[in-house]
Amino acid sequence: MQETSIRRAAMDLLARREHSRTELYRKLLRRFPYDSELIENEIETLNGEGLQSDLRLAEAFARSRANRGQGPVKIRAELRGKGVADSDIETAFTHCNTDWFEQVALVAQRRFGDEPPEDAKERAKRNRFLQQRGFSFDEIGTLY
């Protein structure tokens, strides 16, 4: 009885969007606080059936965030926060095929236009903005 409720709740969550194993576990544990072993078993079953995949989540998340103008540093940090393994994150970035140097140039052009920074203060402001978006010093350094 409880197992079917856990499965139904897990399927409802996965129907809305991809979830990492960790996210799914946390959300299900809030709804079923005394059934941690049943939850773990159900997540393992869903993973075995291909209904839950950390790699699939990481690939979709990286692609989505890159399209929104976020950099690889921020995307990696968010995926780690979701409990995705580093190996899955690296595989997702390999499949993402995003040129991060081109991406940082597009984000900078959209935000600041084609004009170069007028002085060191303006350049620092732009660099901070791009760092907050998740781009590395190497990627930002290619702009100016």
N, C-alpha and C positions, 0 to 999 in steps of 0.2 A: 504494500500500500504506500508506504513512505517512499520507496524507491521510484514508483511511478510519478509521485508528486515532484521528486527531485529531478527526474528526467524531463518532465513537462516544463518545469521552471527553467531548466538549463536550455531546453529547445526554444523556449520563448525568448530568452536572452540572446541566443545565437541567431534567431530569426531577425532580430532588430539590427545587429551588427556583429562583426567578428569580435571575439573576446580571447584574451590570453588565458592559459590554464589558471594562472594566479588570479586574474580578475574574476573569472568564472567561479573559482573556489571561494573567494572573499564574498561575492554577492550571494552565492548559494548558502554559505555559512551564516550570513545574516538572517536568511529566511528559515533555515533549518539548523539552529545553533548546536543541537546535540547529536547531529548525524555526520560528523566530519569524515568518518571512514566510508560511509555510503556515498558521500559527495565525491571523495577521491576516486572511488571505484567507478562512479558514473562518468566522471570526467575522463578517466582512462578509457572507458568504453566508447565515449563520443570521439575521442582522439583516434582510437583504433578503427572506428567506422568512417573516419575522414570528415566528421562533422565539426570538429574543432581542431585548429592547427595554428600553432604559434608562428610558424613560418609564413603561412598565408596571411595572417594578421600583419606581420612585420612588413611583408611586401606591399600590401594594400596601404598600410599606414605611411610607409616611406614614400610611395608614389603620390599619395594624396597630399602629404605635407610639402613635398618638393614642388608640386604644382601650385601650392599656396605661397611659395616663396620662402620657405623655411630651409635652413641649412642643415647639413649632416650632423653637426654637434648637438643641436637641439633635438633633432629627430631621434638620434641614438639615446639621448638622455630620457626622452619620453618613453621610448620602448623599454628601456631598462626599468623605468618606473612602473611599467605595466607587467613586469616580471618575465619579459622575453629573454631567452638565453642569448649571450653574445654571439654564439655561432649562428643562430637564426638571424640575428640582426645583420651580421656580415654577409650572409647569403642573400638576404633581402636587398642589401645595398649593391651587391654584385648584379642581381637581376634588375635593379632599378634603372641602370644605364643612364643616369643623370650626370651631365657635365657640370660639376659644382662651380667651376670657374666661370662658365657661361651663365649659370644661374645667379651667382652673386652680381655679375655685371647687369643682368636684367633687373634684379631687385633694386640695385643702386640707381639704374637709369629711370625706373618707374618712380622711385621716391625723390630723387634729386635732379633728374633731368640730365642733359648732356654737359652742363657746365662743370668744370673742375672746381674743387674747393678753393675758396679765395685765400684762406690762411690756415695756419696750423690748428686753430680753434675749430674751424669749420670741418677740417679733415678729421679731427678727433671725434667730433660729433657724429660724422658719417660712419666712422669706424665703430663707435659704440653701438649705433643703430644696427649695423650689420652683424656685430657680435651677438647682440640680443636676439637677432633672427636665427642665430645658430651657425654662422659661417666662421671658419678658422682664420687665423692671422695670415696664413699662406694664401688663402682664397681672396681675402680682402686686399692683401698686398699687391695683387696683380692689377688692381684698378687704377692706381695713380702712378 
